[in-house]
Amino acid sequence: MTRDPEYLPGRILVIFRDGVSYRQAVAIIEQYGYTVIHDAYGGYYPPLCVAVPEGQEEQAVETFCHLPEVERACLDRNAPMRPKKQK
């Protein structure tokens, strides 16, 4: 498998819906065995930068996208929440 050179391995970005507190968001992330690296904008929530095992980034994004508490999840392309390029 060829890795997309524009995304950072081992991390994804997650935005939770309005009404989900930071504490709740962290608890949900930890429930899936992941950890919060930092707030992607240096203290501003959202999005949260989440550590995931390398090679499992897309699977983690898919998992979070199906949760009712999550508004959006994506690969960390070092440009938060930028849409995926069309091929």
C-alpha positions as CSV (number, residue, x, y, z in Angstrom):
1,M,0.0,0.0,0.0
2,T,1.4,3.4,-1.0
3,R,0.9,6.0,1.7
4,D,-0.6,9.4,0.8
5,P,2.4,11.7,1.3
6,E,0.2,14.5,2.5
7,Y,-1.1,13.0,5.6
8,L,0.6,12.5,8.9
9,P,0.8,8.8,10.0
10,G,-0.4,7.9,13.4
11,R,-2.9,10.7,13.8
12,I,-6.3,11.9,12.8
13,L,-8.5,15.0,13.4
14,V,-11.9,14.7,15.0
15,I,-14.6,17.4,15.5
16,F,-17.4,16.6,18.0
17,R,-20.9,18.0,17.7
18,D,-22.1,21.0,19.7
19,G,-23.0,20.0,23.2
20,V,-20.2,17.4,23.5
21,S,-17.8,18.7,26.2
22,Y,-14.1,18.3,26.0
23,R,-14.2,15.8,28.8
24,Q,-16.9,13.7,27.0
25,A,-14.9,13.9,23.8
26,V,-11.7,12.6,25.5
27,A,-13.7,9.8,27.2
28,I,-15.1,8.7,23.8
29,I,-11.7,8.7,22.2
30,E,-10.2,6.7,25.1
31,Q,-13.1,4.2,24.9
32,Y,-11.7,3.2,21.5
33,G,-8.2,2.9,22.8
34,Y,-6.9,6.1,21.3
35,T,-5.4,9.2,23.0
36,V,-5.7,13.0,22.4
37,I,-2.3,14.3,21.3
38,H,-3.4,18.0,21.5
39,D,-6.1,20.4,20.4
40,A,-5.3,20.9,16.7
41,Y,-5.3,24.7,17.1
42,G,-3.2,24.9,20.2
43,G,-5.8,25.1,22.9
44,Y,-8.9,25.8,20.9
45,Y,-11.4,23.0,20.9
46,P,-12.3,21.6,18.2
47,P,-10.8,19.8,16.4
48,L,-8.9,17.3,18.5
49,C,-5.7,15.6,17.2
50,V,-5.9,11.9,18.0
51,A,-3.1,9.4,18.1
52,V,-3.9,6.1,16.4
53,P,-1.7,3.2,15.4
54,E,0.1,3.8,12.1
55,G,-1.7,2.1,9.2
56,Q,-5.1,2.3,11.0
57,E,-5.8,6.0,10.3
58,E,-8.5,5.4,7.7
59,Q,-10.2,2.7,9.9
60,A,-10.2,5.1,12.8
61,V,-11.7,7.9,10.7
62,E,-14.4,5.6,9.6
63,T,-15.1,4.5,13.2
64,F,-15.5,8.1,14.4
65,C,-17.5,9.2,11.4
66,H,-20.2,6.7,12.4
67,L,-20.6,8.0,16.0
68,P,-23.6,10.2,16.7
69,E,-21.4,12.5,18.8
70,V,-19.0,13.2,16.0
71,E,-19.5,15.9,13.4
72,R,-16.4,15.1,11.3
73,A,-13.2,13.1,11.3
74,C,-10.4,13.1,8.8
75,L,-6.8,12.2,8.2
76,D,-4.4,14.9,9.5
77,R,-3.0,16.4,6.4
78,N,-1.2,19.1,8.4
79,A,-3.9,21.5,7.2
80,P,-6.9,20.8,9.5
81,M,-10.2,19.8,7.9
82,R,-9.1,20.4,4.3
83,P,-11.2,18.2,2.0
84,K,-9.6,15.2,0.4
85,K,-8.3,15.9,-3.1
86,Q,-10.3,14.4,-6.0
87,K,-8.3,12.0,-8.2
